[in-house]
């Protein structure tokens, strides 16, 4: 039998306990001027407007309805902050790539995101969610370019892996890792998740828990 990696077991348990606390919504921020004071570390979730950010945050925190889900892409239009009082805040960023949103609104979102990424010293990492069925798209790559430019550490999280056919996940994961291999701000480990089945949530919790103060 393979030897059990006790260090990894401990890491996963730390992540489980970290997210076993009661997470709650704190505030929505429409502009950079309304950002809360910097008092704890932050991690943020970014991704296309239909990638499943809200569902993932709810699954991650074991809170149904903590982050609002909708059948209408682009519902998240502000920076939404969540906390459990554990020394780290989760920030749900506006989804990108929603073509039906008015251009002025999209431009305002983009300016706010750029300002947040450039100026938020408490931001430890951005988790960029990629739909595993579609892989990296052009607007995803623009986001990665921005994160590289602003020197913000980011990690790719594949979503909806339960929708893939048998054998597809390994191919998608390998292709994604190859695509980010030479990106300076990219964390090399890609995490595959499913909000429906809970796959990969233990790994994601462990990664985030390590970033808390």
C-alpha positions in Angstrom: 0.0 0.0 0.0 1.3 3.5 -0.7 2.5 5.4 2.3 0.1 8.0 3.6 1.4 11.5 3.4 0.7 12.8 6.9 1.7 16.3 5.9 -1.0 16.4 3.2 -3.6 14.9 5.6 -2.8 17.7 8.1 -3.0 20.3 5.4 -6.4 19.1 4.2 -7.6 19.0 7.8 -6.5 22.6 8.4 -8.4 23.6 5.3 -11.5 21.8 6.5 -11.4 23.4 9.9 -10.8 26.9 8.4 -14.0 26.6 6.3 -16.0 25.0 9.1 -16.5 28.4 10.6 -19.6 30.4 9.9 -19.0 32.5 6.8 -21.2 35.6 6.1 -21.7 38.4 3.6 -20.1 41.6 4.7 -20.6 44.2 2.0 -20.8 45.1 -1.7 -18.4 47.6 -3.0 -19.5 49.6 -6.2 -16.3 51.7 -6.5 -12.8 51.6 -5.2 -13.6 54.5 -2.9 -15.9 52.3 -0.9 -13.4 49.5 -0.2 -13.3 48.4 3.5 -10.1 49.2 5.5 -7.3 46.8 5.1 -7.2 44.7 8.3 -7.0 41.1 7.1 -5.6 39.1 4.1 -7.9 38.8 1.1 -8.3 36.2 -1.7 -10.5 36.9 -4.7 -12.4 34.8 -7.2 -12.5 35.9 -10.9 -13.9 34.3 -14.0 -16.3 34.6 -16.9 -19.8 35.5 -15.9 -21.2 32.0 -16.4 -18.3 30.0 -14.9 -20.0 29.2 -11.6 -18.3 31.6 -9.1 -21.2 31.9 -6.8 -21.9 28.2 -6.7 -18.2 27.5 -6.0 -18.1 30.0 -3.1 -21.3 28.5 -1.6 -19.8 24.9 -1.9 -16.5 26.1 -0.5 -18.0 27.7 2.6 -20.8 25.1 3.0 -23.3 27.9 2.9 -26.3 27.5 0.5 -27.1 31.0 -0.8 -24.1 32.8 0.7 -23.2 34.1 -2.7 -26.2 34.8 -4.9 -26.5 32.5 -7.9 -28.6 33.4 -11.0 -29.5 32.0 -14.4 -28.7 35.4 -15.7 -24.9 35.9 -16.4 -23.3 39.0 -15.1 -25.4 39.4 -12.0 -22.4 40.1 -9.8 -21.7 43.8 -10.6 -19.7 44.8 -7.5 -16.9 43.5 -5.3 -18.7 41.3 -2.8 -16.9 40.6 0.5 -17.4 37.6 2.8 -15.7 36.7 6.0 -15.8 34.3 8.9 -13.6 36.3 11.3 -10.7 33.9 10.7 -8.2 36.4 9.4 -9.1 36.2 5.7 -11.8 37.7 3.5 -13.2 36.3 0.3 -13.9 38.7 -2.5 -16.3 37.8 -5.3 -15.3 39.9 -8.4 -17.6 40.9 -11.2 -17.8 38.3 -14.0 -16.3 39.3 -17.3 -17.2 38.5 -20.9 -20.9 39.2 -20.6 -21.7 40.6 -24.0 -25.2 41.9 -23.1 -24.0 44.3 -20.4 -23.9 47.9 -21.5 -20.4 49.0 -22.6 -20.3 51.8 -20.1 -21.0 49.4 -17.3 -18.4 46.9 -18.5 -15.8 49.7 -18.8 -16.6 50.7 -15.2 -16.2 47.1 -14.0 -12.9 46.8 -15.7 -11.6 50.1 -14.2 -12.6 49.0 -10.8 -11.0 45.6 -11.2 -7.7 47.1 -12.4 -7.6 49.6 -9.6 -8.4 46.9 -7.0 -5.7 44.6 -8.4 -3.1 47.3 -8.6 -3.7 48.9 -5.2 -4.9 46.2 -2.7 -1.8 45.2 -0.7 -3.9 42.8 1.3 -4.7 40.7 -1.7 -2.8 37.4 -1.4 -4.1 35.6 -4.5 -6.7 35.6 -7.2 -8.4 32.3 -8.1 -9.3 32.4 -11.8 -12.1 30.1 -12.5 -12.1 28.4 -15.9 -15.0 26.2 -17.2 -13.4 22.8 -17.7 -15.7 22.1 -20.7 -14.3 25.1 -22.7 -10.8 25.7 -21.4 -9.0 29.1 -21.6 -10.8 31.6 -23.8 -9.5 34.9 -25.1 -11.1 37.0 -22.3 -9.6 34.6 -19.7 -6.1 35.2 -21.2 -6.7 39.0 -21.1 -7.4 38.6 -17.3 -4.2 36.5 -16.9 -2.3 39.2 -18.8 -3.6 41.8 -16.4 -2.7 39.7 -13.3 0.8 39.2 -14.7 1.1 42.9 -15.4 0.1 43.8 -11.9 2.2 41.0 -10.4 -0.7 39.6 -8.5 -0.3 35.9 -7.7 -3.1 33.8 -9.2 -4.1 30.1 -9.4 -6.4 28.4 -12.0 -9.4 26.6 -10.7 -11.3 24.4 -13.2 -15.0 24.3 -12.6 -17.8 21.9 -13.5 -15.5 18.9 -14.0 -18.5 16.6 -13.3 -19.8 17.6 -16.7 -16.7 16.1 -18.5 -16.6 12.7 -20.1 -14.4 10.0 -18.7 -10.7 10.8 -19.5 -11.2 14.4 -20.5 -10.1 16.0 -17.2 -6.5 14.9 -17.5 -6.3 16.4 -21.0 -7.9 19.7 -20.0 -5.8 20.0 -16.9 -2.6 19.2 -18.8 -3.5 21.8 -21.5 -4.2 24.4 -18.9 -0.9 23.8 -17.0 1.0 24.1 -20.3 -0.7 27.3 -21.1 0.3 29.0 -17.8 3.7 27.4 -17.5 5.6 30.5 -18.5 3.3 33.1 -17.0 5.3 34.9 -14.2 2.4 35.4 -11.7 0.8 32.0 -12.2 0.8 29.4 -9.4 1.7 26.1 -11.1 -0.9 23.8 -9.5 -4.3 23.7 -11.3 -7.2 22.6 -9.1 -10.1 20.7 -10.6 -13.5 21.2 -8.9 -17.2 20.5 -9.0 -19.6 22.5 -6.9 -22.2 19.7 -7.6 -20.1 16.8 -6.3 -17.6 18.6 -4.0 -14.7 17.3 -6.0 -11.5 19.3 -5.4 -13.1 21.4 -2.6 -10.8 19.9 0.0 -7.7 20.9 -2.0 -9.0 24.4 -2.7 -9.8 24.9 1.0 -6.3 23.8 2.0 -4.7 26.2 -0.5 -6.7 29.1 0.8 -6.2 28.3 4.4 -2.5 28.6 3.9 -2.8 32.2 2.8 -4.6 33.4 5.9 -2.8 35.5 8.4 
